[in-house]
Amino acid sequence: MKEPLDLLKVISMGTFGVVVFGIPLLVLASLCAMAVNTAKRPTWCGPVLGGIILGLGFTAALSTDDSPPIPFLMSSALSGAICGWIYWRIAIRPRQTVEPQPS
């Protein structure tokens, strides 16, 4: 049986991780989304570029070395680009209205 102190350690480490990394990332992502939404006719390029920058920044913040390895940077840029594209697809993309057909 695990000791109750193990659970307390995990909860405190998780809370520390959310405060140090999660909240700043949420603030930066919100600022990036607001910047993209200020454009009059946003295209998919802005959110994808913002996602790449956030992904690279988050990887750089998590790396303990002087510079993170290239595969980590490439995977974080790719995942950020995918997240930016999903954001554009769901939140910003121009909608096509479908008129109901008379029956």
Secondary structure, DSSP 4 states (H G I P E B T S, - for coil): ---HHHHHHHHHHHHHHIIIIIHHHHHHHHHHHHHHHTSSS--THHHHHHHHHHHHHHHHHH--SSS--HHHHHHHHHHHHHHHHHHIIIIISPPPP-PPPP-
